[in-house]
Amino acid sequence: MAIQLTRRKFIKTGAAGILSLGAAAHPSGLLANLPQDAADSKSRVILARDPLCINDRNQCDPQRVKQLFDRSLMALSGSSDTKTAWGVLGLKSHDTVAVKINCNTWTVSLLPHPEFLNALFESLGQVIPLNNIIVYERTSGDLRDGGFTINQSKTGVRFFGNDQGGGYDKDEALTRIITDTCTKIINLASFKCVESDFGLSLFFKNHIGSLKDEDMPRCHGNPDFLAAVNARPSIRKKTLLLLSDGLRATYKRGIPWYWGGIIMGQDPVASELAAVDAVNEKREQLGIEPLDIPRHLVIAQSTYKLGKLNPAKIEKINLNL
Protein backbone atom coordinates (compact mmCIF):
# COMPACT_ATOMS: atom_id res chain seq x y z
CA MET A 1 0.00 0.00 0.00
CA ALA A 2 1.51 3.33 -1.02
CA ILE A 3 0.49 6.42 0.94
CA GLN A 4 0.96 9.82 -0.71
CA LEU A 5 1.65 12.66 1.70
CA THR A 6 2.12 16.21 0.53
CA ARG A 7 3.82 18.76 2.76
CA ARG A 8 0.50 20.46 3.51
CA LYS A 9 -1.22 17.18 4.35
CA PHE A 10 1.63 16.16 6.66
CA ILE A 11 1.45 19.41 8.59
CA LYS A 12 -2.33 19.07 8.91
CA THR A 13 -2.49 15.44 9.96
CA GLY A 14 0.86 15.03 11.71
CA ALA A 15 2.79 11.84 12.33
CA ALA A 16 -0.01 10.46 14.48
CA GLY A 17 -2.17 10.36 11.37
CA ILE A 18 0.49 8.34 9.61
CA LEU A 19 0.57 5.83 12.42
CA SER A 20 -3.18 5.37 12.25
CA LEU A 21 -2.88 4.30 8.62
CA GLY A 22 -0.94 1.25 9.70
CA ALA A 23 -2.49 0.74 13.11
CA ALA A 24 -3.89 -2.68 12.33
CA ALA A 25 -0.41 -3.93 11.47
CA HIS A 26 1.57 -1.87 14.02
CA PRO A 27 -0.62 -0.85 16.95
CA SER A 28 2.49 0.23 18.88
CA GLY A 29 4.62 1.41 15.97
CA LEU A 30 7.46 -0.83 17.17
CA LEU A 31 8.68 -2.22 13.86
CA ALA A 32 12.02 -3.35 15.27
CA ASN A 33 10.43 -5.82 17.66
CA LEU A 34 8.16 -7.52 15.14
CA PRO A 35 9.42 -10.79 13.63
CA GLN A 36 9.97 -10.25 9.91
CA ASP A 37 8.01 -13.37 8.97
CA ALA A 38 5.02 -12.71 11.23
CA ALA A 39 1.85 -13.29 9.23
CA ASP A 40 0.14 -10.13 10.51
CA SER A 41 3.09 -7.72 10.30
CA LYS A 42 3.98 -5.17 7.66
CA SER A 43 7.32 -3.52 6.98
CA ARG A 44 7.13 0.26 6.79
CA VAL A 45 9.42 2.08 4.36
CA ILE A 46 9.67 5.84 3.93
CA LEU A 47 10.55 7.47 0.61
CA ALA A 48 10.80 11.18 1.37
CA ARG A 49 11.61 13.81 -1.25
CA ASP A 50 12.09 17.55 -1.39
CA PRO A 51 13.27 18.91 -4.77
CA LEU A 52 14.44 22.10 -3.09
CA CYS A 53 16.86 20.45 -0.65
CA ILE A 54 19.60 20.08 -3.31
CA ASN A 55 20.52 21.70 -6.63
CA ASP A 56 22.22 20.34 -9.74
CA ARG A 57 25.61 21.52 -8.43
CA ASN A 58 25.28 19.11 -5.51
CA GLN A 59 24.73 21.93 -3.02
CA CYS A 60 22.31 21.24 -0.17
CA ASP A 61 20.03 23.44 1.88
CA PRO A 62 20.85 22.35 5.48
CA GLN A 63 17.49 23.34 6.92
CA ARG A 64 15.50 21.53 4.27
CA VAL A 65 17.67 18.42 4.60
CA LYS A 66 17.15 18.43 8.36
CA GLN A 67 13.40 18.87 7.90
CA LEU A 68 13.34 15.99 5.41
CA PHE A 69 15.26 13.75 7.80
CA ASP A 70 13.19 14.63 10.87
CA ARG A 71 9.85 14.10 9.16
CA SER A 72 11.02 10.80 7.70
CA LEU A 73 11.99 9.60 11.17
CA MET A 74 8.65 10.62 12.66
CA ALA A 75 6.76 8.99 9.81
CA LEU A 76 8.67 5.73 10.18
CA SER A 77 8.08 5.53 13.92
CA GLY A 78 4.61 7.06 14.06
CA SER A 79 5.84 9.66 16.55
CA SER A 80 5.18 13.37 16.88
CA ASP A 81 8.79 14.30 17.71
CA THR A 82 12.21 12.91 16.82
CA LYS A 83 13.43 12.12 20.32
CA THR A 84 10.42 9.91 20.93
CA ALA A 85 10.89 8.42 17.47
CA TRP A 86 14.33 7.04 18.33
CA GLY A 87 12.92 5.39 21.43
CA VAL A 88 10.12 3.79 19.43
CA LEU A 89 12.68 2.44 16.96
CA GLY A 90 14.72 0.93 19.78
CA LEU A 91 17.49 3.42 20.68
CA LYS A 92 18.48 3.65 24.35
CA SER A 93 20.47 6.38 26.11
CA HIS A 94 23.35 3.96 26.85
CA ASP A 95 23.70 2.72 23.24
CA THR A 96 26.77 3.10 21.07
CA VAL A 97 25.77 3.43 17.42
CA ALA A 98 28.01 2.40 14.52
CA VAL A 99 27.13 4.17 11.26
CA LYS A 100 28.39 2.31 8.18
CA ILE A 101 28.89 4.72 5.28
CA ASN A 102 30.17 4.17 1.75
CA CYS A 103 33.13 6.21 0.51
CA ASN A 104 33.50 4.31 -2.77
CA THR A 105 33.47 6.89 -5.57
CA TRP A 106 33.41 4.35 -8.41
CA THR A 107 31.63 5.76 -11.52
CA VAL A 108 30.01 8.68 -9.61
CA SER A 109 30.90 10.18 -6.24
CA LEU A 110 27.97 9.56 -3.90
CA LEU A 111 29.57 10.36 -0.57
CA PRO A 112 27.10 11.11 2.22
CA HIS A 113 26.42 14.83 2.25
CA PRO A 114 27.69 16.71 5.32
CA GLU A 115 24.26 18.28 5.73
CA PHE A 116 22.71 14.82 5.81
CA LEU A 117 25.19 13.53 8.37
CA ASN A 118 24.73 16.63 10.52
CA ALA A 119 20.96 16.06 10.52
CA LEU A 120 21.54 12.46 11.65
CA PHE A 121 24.04 13.41 14.35
CA GLU A 122 21.89 16.23 15.72
CA SER A 123 18.91 13.90 15.89
CA LEU A 124 20.82 11.03 17.57
CA GLY A 125 22.36 13.55 19.98
CA GLN A 126 18.97 14.02 21.60
CA VAL A 127 19.27 10.49 22.99
CA ILE A 128 22.95 9.50 23.15
CA PRO A 129 26.23 11.43 23.59
CA LEU A 130 27.85 12.34 20.28
CA ASN A 131 30.94 10.37 21.30
CA ASN A 132 28.73 7.27 21.31
CA ILE A 133 28.45 7.59 17.52
CA ILE A 134 31.11 5.84 15.40
CA VAL A 135 31.19 6.45 11.64
CA TYR A 136 33.22 3.70 9.99
CA GLU A 137 34.36 2.39 6.64
CA ARG A 138 36.66 -0.38 5.45
CA THR A 139 39.78 1.67 6.28
CA SER A 140 40.55 5.01 7.85
CA GLY A 141 42.22 5.87 4.53
CA ASP A 142 38.86 5.45 2.80
CA LEU A 143 37.35 7.95 5.23
CA ARG A 144 40.19 10.43 4.67
CA ASP A 145 39.79 10.08 0.91
CA GLY A 146 36.12 10.92 1.41
CA GLY A 147 37.06 14.16 3.16
CA PHE A 148 36.49 13.00 6.74
CA THR A 149 38.85 13.63 9.65
CA ILE A 150 39.79 10.61 11.75
CA ASN A 151 38.70 11.05 15.36
CA GLN A 152 39.25 8.43 18.06
CA SER A 153 39.13 10.92 20.92
CA LYS A 154 36.61 11.12 23.75
CA THR A 155 35.00 14.21 22.25
CA GLY A 156 32.54 14.43 19.38
CA VAL A 157 31.47 11.89 16.77
CA ARG A 158 34.19 9.30 16.19
CA PHE A 159 35.45 8.47 12.69
CA PHE A 160 37.76 5.54 11.98
CA GLY A 161 38.06 2.45 9.80
CA ASN A 162 38.08 -1.27 10.44
CA ASP A 163 41.89 -1.13 10.45
CA GLN A 164 41.73 0.97 13.63
CA GLY A 165 38.71 -0.79 15.09
CA GLY A 166 40.34 -3.69 16.93
CA GLY A 167 40.42 -6.28 14.15
CA TYR A 168 37.77 -8.83 13.20
CA ASP A 169 35.60 -11.17 15.24
CA LYS A 170 36.74 -14.78 14.72
CA ASP A 171 33.22 -16.24 14.72
CA GLU A 172 31.34 -13.73 12.56
CA ALA A 173 34.32 -12.52 10.49
CA LEU A 174 33.01 -8.97 10.83
CA THR A 175 34.75 -5.84 12.08
CA ARG A 176 34.82 -5.67 15.87
CA ILE A 177 33.38 -2.18 15.56
CA ILE A 178 30.00 -3.83 15.10
CA THR A 179 30.49 -7.13 16.94
CA ASP A 180 32.14 -5.76 20.11
CA THR A 181 32.11 -1.96 20.28
CA CYS A 182 28.64 -0.92 19.18
CA THR A 183 25.23 -1.93 20.49
CA LYS A 184 23.27 -0.59 17.50
CA ILE A 185 23.99 -0.19 13.77
CA ILE A 186 22.76 2.35 11.24
CA ASN A 187 23.31 1.14 7.68
CA LEU A 188 23.76 4.43 5.79
CA ALA A 189 24.10 3.48 2.14
CA SER A 190 24.56 5.52 -1.00
CA PHE A 191 21.81 5.26 -3.62
CA LYS A 192 23.76 3.91 -6.57
CA CYS A 193 22.60 1.96 -9.63
CA VAL A 194 25.34 -0.44 -10.76
CA GLU A 195 23.30 -2.53 -13.27
CA SER A 196 25.06 -5.77 -12.41
CA ASP A 197 24.04 -8.77 -10.34
CA PHE A 198 23.49 -6.29 -7.47
CA GLY A 199 21.12 -4.00 -9.39
CA LEU A 200 21.74 -1.29 -6.81
CA SER A 201 24.67 -0.66 -4.51
CA LEU A 202 22.57 -0.17 -1.43
CA PHE A 203 21.95 -1.75 1.99
CA PHE A 204 23.11 -5.31 1.39
CA LYS A 205 26.21 -4.32 -0.56
CA ASN A 206 27.13 -1.65 2.01
CA HIS A 207 28.17 -4.33 4.51
CA ILE A 208 30.84 -5.65 2.17
CA GLY A 209 32.88 -2.96 3.90
CA SER A 210 32.31 -4.67 7.25
CA LEU A 211 34.12 -7.83 6.07
CA LYS A 212 37.72 -8.92 6.10
CA ASP A 213 39.50 -7.84 2.91
CA GLU A 214 39.88 -11.44 1.72
CA ASP A 215 36.12 -12.04 2.03
CA MET A 216 34.99 -8.96 0.11
CA PRO A 217 35.39 -10.47 -3.41
CA ARG A 218 33.13 -13.39 -2.43
CA CYS A 219 30.10 -11.06 -2.53
CA HIS A 220 30.44 -10.48 -6.28
CA GLY A 221 28.45 -12.97 -8.31
CA ASN A 222 27.41 -14.78 -5.13
CA PRO A 223 23.98 -13.52 -4.00
CA ASP A 224 23.66 -16.20 -1.31
CA PHE A 225 26.91 -15.08 0.34
CA LEU A 226 25.83 -11.44 0.18
CA ALA A 227 22.50 -12.25 1.82
CA ALA A 228 24.20 -14.45 4.41
CA VAL A 229 26.58 -11.65 5.43
CA ASN A 230 23.60 -9.48 6.32
CA ALA A 231 22.10 -12.38 8.31
CA ARG A 232 25.11 -12.68 10.63
CA PRO A 233 23.96 -12.16 14.23
CA SER A 234 25.51 -8.76 14.92
CA ILE A 235 24.07 -7.22 11.76
CA ARG A 236 20.68 -8.91 12.09
CA LYS A 237 20.18 -8.17 15.78
CA LYS A 238 21.82 -4.75 16.12
CA THR A 239 20.60 -2.91 13.03
CA LEU A 240 18.51 0.01 14.22
CA LEU A 241 17.90 1.76 10.92
CA LEU A 242 18.38 1.44 7.17
CA LEU A 243 19.07 4.87 5.74
CA SER A 244 20.01 6.00 2.23
CA ASP A 245 21.26 9.45 1.27
CA GLY A 246 19.42 9.77 -2.02
CA LEU A 247 19.89 13.52 -2.35
CA ARG A 248 22.23 12.69 -5.20
CA ALA A 249 21.80 9.22 -6.67
CA THR A 250 22.12 7.32 -9.95
CA TYR A 251 19.38 5.63 -11.97
CA LYS A 252 21.87 4.32 -14.55
CA ARG A 253 25.53 3.50 -14.11
CA GLY A 254 27.59 6.69 -14.14
CA ILE A 255 24.64 9.10 -14.57
CA PRO A 256 24.09 11.55 -11.66
CA TRP A 257 20.48 11.95 -10.56
CA TYR A 258 19.42 14.64 -8.14
CA TRP A 259 16.60 12.61 -6.66
CA GLY A 260 16.48 14.90 -3.61
CA GLY A 261 15.33 12.21 -1.24
CA ILE A 262 15.82 9.80 1.63
CA ILE A 263 14.95 6.14 1.98
CA MET A 264 14.41 5.01 5.55
CA GLY A 265 13.26 1.72 7.05
CA GLN A 266 14.07 -1.18 9.33
CA ASP A 267 13.50 -4.03 6.88
CA PRO A 268 16.50 -4.30 4.51
CA VAL A 269 14.63 -6.33 1.90
CA ALA A 270 11.58 -4.07 1.71
CA SER A 271 13.72 -0.93 1.84
CA GLU A 272 15.97 -2.06 -1.00
CA LEU A 273 12.97 -3.17 -3.04
CA ALA A 274 11.47 0.32 -2.61
CA ALA A 275 14.70 1.79 -3.99
CA VAL A 276 14.58 -0.56 -6.99
CA ASP A 277 11.00 0.58 -7.64
CA ALA A 278 12.06 4.26 -7.48
CA VAL A 279 14.89 3.66 -9.95
CA ASN A 280 12.63 1.71 -12.29
CA GLU A 281 10.07 4.52 -12.25
CA LYS A 282 12.78 6.89 -13.48
CA ARG A 283 14.10 4.39 -16.02
CA GLU A 284 10.59 3.83 -17.38
CA GLN A 285 10.17 7.59 -17.88
CA LEU A 286 13.34 7.58 -19.98
CA GLY A 287 12.60 4.38 -21.88
CA ILE A 288 15.37 2.41 -20.18
CA GLU A 289 14.96 -1.30 -19.45
CA PRO A 290 13.95 -1.79 -15.80
CA LEU A 291 16.11 -3.52 -13.23
CA ASP A 292 15.12 -7.00 -12.16
CA ILE A 293 14.59 -7.77 -8.50
CA PRO A 294 18.12 -8.69 -7.39
CA ARG A 295 18.60 -12.34 -6.53
CA HIS A 296 20.11 -11.53 -3.13
CA LEU A 297 16.80 -9.97 -2.05
CA VAL A 298 14.91 -13.14 -2.96
CA ILE A 299 17.40 -15.25 -1.00
CA ALA A 300 17.40 -12.82 1.93
CA GLN A 301 13.65 -13.21 2.22
CA SER A 302 13.24 -16.92 1.53
CA THR A 303 16.36 -18.40 3.14
CA TYR A 304 17.34 -15.94 5.86
CA LYS A 305 13.97 -14.34 6.73
CA LEU A 306 15.49 -10.86 6.67
CA GLY A 307 12.43 -9.05 5.36
CA LYS A 308 9.54 -8.75 2.96
CA LEU A 309 9.32 -8.79 -0.84
CA ASN A 310 5.54 -9.15 -1.08
CA PRO A 311 4.04 -5.67 -1.73
CA ALA A 312 1.02 -6.66 0.36
CA LYS A 313 3.38 -6.98 3.33
CA ILE A 314 5.02 -3.58 2.79
CA GLU A 315 3.62 -0.24 3.91
CA LYS A 316 5.37 2.26 1.63
CA ILE A 317 4.94 5.92 2.56
CA ASN A 318 5.79 8.53 -0.08
CA LEU A 319 6.45 11.74 1.85
CA ASN A 320 6.69 14.74 -0.47
CA LEU A 321 7.75 18.07 1.05
N, C-alpha and C positions, 0 to 999 in steps of 0.2 A: 504494500500500500504506500503510495507516494503522497506526501502532504505538502502542498504549496503554501508557503508563508511569505507574504510581502512584508516589508519593513513596517508599514502602517498597521497591518493585521497583527504583527508580533507585539507592537507597542500596546495595541488595544486589548489583546487577549492575555499576553504575558506567558511566561513559561508554564504556569499552572495549567493553562489551556492546552498546551502541548502535551503535558502529562496525561490529561484526561482523554486525549485521543487514543492513547495506548493503555488505558487503565485496566482493561480486561486482561491484557497480557502482563503488565507490570504494575500491579496495584501499589507497590512501594517505590518503583523507579529504580530498584537495585539490580541493574543488569549484571553487574560483576558476580553476584552470588547465585545467579540462575544457571543450572547446568545447560550446556549448549545443545544437548540433544533432548531436552525436556519437551514433551509433546505440546504443552500449552504455552511455551515461551516464544517470544519474538526477539530478534536482534535489532536494536535501533542504530541507525547510521545517519549522521548529519552531513549534508552537503550544503555548505554555506558560501554564498558569493556576494561580493560587493564590487562592481566594476570600477568604482572610484577609489579603491584602496591601493591600486597600483597603476602606473602608466607604462607605455611601451618602451620606456628607457629603464625599466626595472627599478623605478623609484617608488617607495611606499609612503602612504600617509599613516603615521604611527597611531593616531587616534582611531582611524577607521579600522586598521588592522586589529587593534585592541578590542574595539567594539565587536568586530566579527568573531574574534576568538571568544570573548565573554558570552556572547549570545549563543554561540555553538555549544559551549559547555553547559549553559543553563538548559538549552533544549535537549541535550543528550541525557541529562540527569533528571529533568523535570523539576528543576529548582528555580526559585525566584532571585537567587543571588549566587555568586561564584564560590564564595567560601563554603556555603552549604552544599553546593554542587560537588565539590571535591570529596566531602564526607559521604555523600550518597554514592559516589563512584568507588569509594573504598580507601581514600587517603586518610592516614592518621597523623597526628602531630609529631610522633616519634619516627616516622618513616624517613628513609633515605631513598631518593628517587634517581635512578640511572636513566638518562635520556640518550638513546641511540640515534645519532644523526648520520647523514650520508654526505661525505665531502668529495665523492667521486664526480669529477667534472667531465667524464667521457661524453662526447658528442655535444652536449650543451651544459653549461654550468647551472646547476639547480641547487646551490647551497641554500640552507635555511636563511631566510632574511633576518637581519638583526631585529627589525621591528616585530617580527613574529616570535622570535625567541624572547624578546623583552616582555611581550604580552604573556607568554607562558610563565616566565620567571616571576613576574609581578603577581600573577594569579596564584601560583604555587606558594609564593611567599606569605600569603594570608594564612597558610596552614602549617608550613614547615620552615625552618631557617634556610636561608639561601645557601648556606654551606652544606646543607643536606641534599643539594642537587648536584649530580655529576653528569656532565655532558661528555660522552666518549665516542671514539671511533677506533678503527683498527690500530692505528698508531698515533702517537702525539704529533709526528711529522705530518700526517694527513690533516690533523686539526690546524697546525700552523699554516700549511698550504692553503687551507680554507679561510685564512685570515683571523683565526682565533688565537688567543694568548693562553698558553698553558698555565694553569693555576692549581697547585696542590696544597695551598695554604689553608688556614683555618678561618679565612674571611672570604665571603662572596661565593658565587657559583664556581664549582670546580670544573676544570677542563683538563682531561688527559686521556691518553690512549691505552689500549690493552697492554702495550709494552711497558707501561708504568703503573699497571693496575694489579700487580701481584701474581701474574702468570695465569694459568688455566686450570680449571677444576679437572681432576683426573677421571672422575666418573662421567660428567656431562660434556667434557671437552669444550667448555665455554669459558669466556673470560671470567675471572674471579670478581670482576666489577659487578657482574649480575648474579653470580652464584653465592658470593660471600659478603660483598660490601653493601649492596643495595637490598632494600626490602620491597621496592616497587620498581617497575619499568615503564617508561613511556617510549613507545616505538614511533619516532618522528622521522617519517620517510619523505623523500622527495617524490614528486609526481611525474614520473618519467616513462614515456612509451619507448620500449626497446625493440618491439616487433620480432621477438625471437620466441624460444620456448617459454620465456617468462611472460610475454605479453607486455606487462608493465614492470618496471623496477620500483616496487612499492614495499608493503609491509613484510612479506615473506622474504624477499631478497635482501631487505635491510639487515637482517640478522646474519647474513654471510660475514659481515664485519665483526660478529661476536665470536667467530670460530678461530681455531688455530689456523695459521697460514697454510699448512699442508692440507687442511680439510676444505678450504674455500673452493678449489676447482671442482670438487665433487658435486657441488650444487648445480653446475652447468650441465644441461642435458639429463638431469637426474631428478625429476619432479618428486619422487618419493623421498629422496634424501632431503630435499629442500623443505618439504612438509614436515618430515620427522625432526629436523632441527628446531622448528617452531613448536614442536610438541614436547621438547625436553622440559623436565619439571620446572626449572627456574623460569623459563620463558612462559610456559603455560600458566603457572600459578602466580607469578609476580606481576604480569603485565596489567597495568592500571588503565592504559589508554593507548589507542591507535590514533595517530595524528599525522596528517600530511599537509605540508606547506605547498598548496597548489596555487599560490599567488602567481608564480611563474611555473609553467609546466611544459610538457610536450604531448602532442596528440599523434605525432609521427616522428620517427627517429631523426634527431637533429634539427627539428623545427620548433622554435620557441612559441609558446602559447600563453598569453597573459589571461589565464583563466580567472584570476582574481578570487580564489576561493580556498576553502579549508574542507578536508574530509576528517571526520572525527567519529570514533566508535570504540567498542570494546570487543567486537567479534572480528577477528582478522579476515575470515573468509567473506563475510557479508560486506565488510568495509572495502576490501579489495575488489569484490564484484561490483560494488557501486562505482568505483573508480573506472573499471572497465566499461561500464555502461555510459559514464560521462564522456570518456574518450570516443566510444563508438557513436555517440550522438553527434559529436563534432566531425568525426570521419564521414558519417552519413551525409552531413550537410555539404561536405566537400567532394562527395562521390568517391571516397576512399574505402577500400574493402575493410569491413569491420574485423576487430580482433576476436578470436575465439576465446571461450572461457579457458584460462590456463589449466593445464593438467594438474598442477600442484594444488589448485583450489579444490578440485574434485577429490583428490587423495586426502587432502587435509580434512574435508568433511567426512568422507566415507570411512577412511581408515583410522584417523586420529581424533575424530569428533571435535575439531577445533572451531567449528562454526557452521553457519547456514548458507546454502546456495539456493534453496527454494524461495522464490520471491514472496510466497505466501507466509513465509516465516521471517520476513525482513520488514521492519518498519522504517522506511526511508523518508527522511524529512528534508525537503528542499527549502532552505532558509535564504531568502533573497532580500538583501538590505539595500 
